[in-house]
């Protein structure tokens, strides 16, 4: 799926994610190495490919029309930027969503889940928060390690990879 000119930049293609679009099947992915990655978008029907910005761990919010991503591979700040699946281009400037946040996941209605990376040590606990950041409730048991939250399409459930 990765075009030859993208593959020649070195590194590896990773983190493919489909984007809802009215004119075709759109795939967003990253190409890079362990330190730096660039996001790309590809229309699988036409073959058109666009280099986007540096970034990693991207998700697309069809509810708001934004690509949400970590600014760099190992920098835990979430950014959002308006994105057009039709043109495979950004349509406005990027803006910060949250510091110390990583591995975003999004539901169909725009509910956002992410891992908080504020530097706490010890066990991690999942929590539901409202849009202002207030804790609504804790979910499950504390875990030593959690990765890759995946929010259900209806925004009512979240799954994570954890190690006891």
C-alpha positions in Angstrom: 0.0 0.0 0.0 2.9 2.4 0.7 4.0 4.1 -2.5 7.6 3.6 -3.6 8.6 7.3 -3.1 7.3 7.1 0.5 9.2 3.9 1.2 12.4 5.4 -0.1 12.5 7.9 2.8 13.6 5.1 5.1 12.1 3.7 8.2 8.9 1.7 8.2 5.2 2.2 7.6 3.1 1.8 10.8 -0.2 2.5 12.5 -2.6 2.3 9.6 -6.1 3.7 10.3 -9.1 4.0 8.0 -10.9 7.4 7.7 -14.5 7.7 6.8 -14.9 9.6 3.5 -17.6 10.2 1.0 -15.4 9.7 -2.1 -13.4 6.6 -1.3 -11.5 4.6 1.2 -8.9 6.7 2.9 -6.0 5.3 4.9 -3.8 7.4 7.2 -0.5 5.9 8.3 3.0 6.9 9.5 6.4 6.3 8.0 9.5 6.7 10.1 11.8 5.1 12.6 12.0 4.7 16.3 12.4 8.4 16.9 10.7 10.4 14.1 7.6 9.7 12.0 5.6 11.5 9.4 1.8 11.0 8.8 0.6 10.2 5.3 -2.9 9.9 3.8 -3.8 7.6 0.8 -7.0 7.2 -1.1 -7.1 3.5 -1.8 -9.5 4.0 -4.8 -7.5 6.6 -6.7 -3.9 5.9 -5.4 -3.5 9.6 -4.4 -1.0 10.0 -1.5 -0.3 13.1 0.5 2.5 13.7 3.1 0.9 15.4 6.1 2.9 16.5 9.1 5.3 14.9 11.6 3.2 13.0 14.1 2.2 9.6 15.4 -0.7 7.7 16.9 -3.3 9.4 14.8 -7.1 9.0 14.9 -9.7 10.8 12.8 -12.9 12.2 14.3 -15.6 12.1 11.7 -17.8 13.9 14.2 -15.6 17.0 14.2 -13.5 16.6 11.0 -10.2 16.6 12.9 -7.1 14.4 12.8 -6.0 13.9 16.4 -2.4 12.8 17.0 0.7 12.9 19.1 3.0 15.7 17.9 6.0 13.3 17.8 6.7 9.7 18.3 7.8 9.9 21.9 6.3 13.2 22.9 3.1 12.9 24.8 1.1 15.9 23.8 -2.1 15.5 21.7 -2.9 17.9 18.9 -5.9 18.3 16.6 -6.0 19.7 13.1 -8.9 20.0 10.7 -8.5 17.4 7.9 -10.4 16.8 4.6 -10.6 13.2 3.5 -11.7 14.4 0.1 -8.5 16.4 -0.6 -6.2 14.5 1.7 -5.1 17.9 3.1 -5.3 19.8 6.3 -7.8 22.6 6.2 -6.7 24.7 9.1 -4.0 25.1 11.7 -3.1 22.6 14.4 -4.0 23.3 18.0 -3.1 21.6 21.3 -5.7 19.4 22.9 -3.9 18.1 26.0 -0.4 17.8 27.4 0.9 14.6 28.9 -1.6 12.5 26.8 -0.9 9.7 24.4 -2.4 6.9 22.3 -5.7 8.5 21.5 -8.8 6.6 20.5 -12.1 8.1 19.4 -15.8 7.0 19.1 -18.2 7.8 16.3 -19.7 10.7 18.4 -16.3 12.3 19.0 -15.7 11.0 22.5 -11.9 10.9 23.0 -10.0 8.4 25.1 -6.2 8.6 25.8 -3.6 7.5 28.2 -2.6 10.2 30.8 1.2 10.5 30.9 1.5 13.1 33.6 4.4 11.3 35.2 2.7 9.4 37.9 4.4 6.2 39.0 2.8 3.0 40.3 -0.5 1.6 39.2 -2.7 3.2 36.5 -6.4 3.5 36.7 -8.8 4.1 33.8 -11.2 7.0 34.4 -14.1 8.6 32.5 -13.9 12.3 32.4 -16.3 14.9 31.1 -15.2 17.5 28.5 -14.0 19.9 31.2 -11.7 17.2 32.6 -13.6 16.4 35.7 -13.5 12.7 36.7 -16.9 11.1 36.3 -16.0 7.6 37.5 -13.1 5.1 37.8 -13.2 2.0 35.6 -11.8 -1.4 36.5 -8.9 -2.3 38.8 -5.5 -0.5 38.9 -2.9 -2.0 36.6 0.9 -1.6 36.5 0.9 -1.1 32.7 -1.7 -0.1 30.2 -1.4 0.6 26.5 -3.5 1.3 23.4 -7.0 2.3 24.6 -9.7 1.4 22.1 -13.0 3.2 22.5 -16.1 1.4 21.1 -17.9 3.2 18.2 -20.8 4.1 20.6 -18.3 5.6 23.2 -19.7 3.4 26.0 -16.8 0.9 26.4 -13.1 1.0 26.4 -10.6 -1.8 26.0 -6.9 -1.6 26.9 -3.9 -3.9 26.8 -2.6 -4.4 30.3 -0.1 -6.4 32.3 -0.8 -7.5 35.8 
